[in-house]
Amino acid sequence: VLPIVLWGRRAPTHCVSTLLLLDDASIIVTGCHDGQICLWDLSLDFEINPRALLFGHTASITCLSKA
């Protein structure tokens, strides 16, 4: 499975309001004021690359928690 995200000439804004670093420290999850959640891959040399952008509502993401 390969996630694909498409947008216009400019990427959507992502004003981070909350952040979660998973236990294995390989994935960062950020939530923003516009209601988007972004997954980031964190490499061993601290390079951050986007994995997926999740959106579907406009409420601000104020808290992220491991379930």
C-alpha positions as CSV (number, residue, x, y, z in Angstrom):
1,V,0.0,0.0,0.0
2,L,1.4,3.4,-1.0
3,P,-0.4,6.5,0.3
4,I,-0.6,9.3,-2.2
5,V,-1.5,12.9,-1.3
6,L,-2.2,15.5,-4.0
7,W,-2.6,19.3,-3.8
8,G,-2.3,22.4,-6.0
9,R,0.7,24.6,-6.6
10,R,1.3,25.2,-2.9
11,A,1.3,22.6,-0.1
12,P,-1.3,23.1,2.6
13,T,-0.2,25.1,5.6
14,H,0.6,23.1,8.6
15,C,0.8,25.3,11.7
16,V,1.7,22.7,14.4
17,S,-0.3,22.8,17.5
18,T,0.7,19.4,19.1
19,L,3.4,16.8,18.6
20,L,3.8,13.1,19.5
21,L,7.0,11.1,19.2
22,L,6.3,7.3,19.1
23,D,8.2,5.0,21.5
24,D,10.6,3.6,18.9
25,A,11.5,7.2,17.9
26,S,11.1,6.5,14.2
27,I,7.8,8.3,13.6
28,I,6.7,11.8,14.6
29,V,3.0,12.7,14.5
30,T,2.0,16.4,14.3
31,G,-1.5,17.9,14.6
32,C,-2.2,21.5,13.4
33,H,-4.7,24.3,13.9
34,D,-6.3,23.6,10.5
35,G,-7.3,20.0,11.5
36,Q,-4.7,18.1,9.6
37,I,-2.5,15.3,11.1
38,C,0.9,14.6,9.5
39,L,3.0,11.5,9.9
40,W,6.8,12.0,9.6
41,D,9.6,9.4,9.3
42,L,12.6,10.2,11.5
43,S,15.8,8.6,10.3
44,L,18.8,7.6,12.5
45,D,20.7,10.8,11.3
46,F,17.7,12.9,12.4
47,E,16.4,13.6,8.8
48,I,12.6,14.2,8.8
49,N,10.6,13.1,5.8
50,P,6.8,13.3,5.4
51,R,4.9,10.0,5.2
52,A,1.2,10.9,5.1
53,L,-1.1,13.9,5.5
54,L,-4.5,13.1,7.0
55,F,-7.3,15.6,6.7
56,G,-11.1,15.7,6.7
57,H,-12.3,18.2,9.2
58,T,-11.5,21.8,10.2
59,A,-11.4,21.5,14.1
60,S,-8.0,22.3,15.6
61,I,-6.0,19.3,16.8
62,T,-5.2,20.1,20.4
63,C,-4.0,16.7,21.7
64,L,-2.4,13.5,20.3
65,S,-2.3,10.3,22.4
66,K,-1.2,6.7,22.0
67,A,-4.1,4.3,22.1
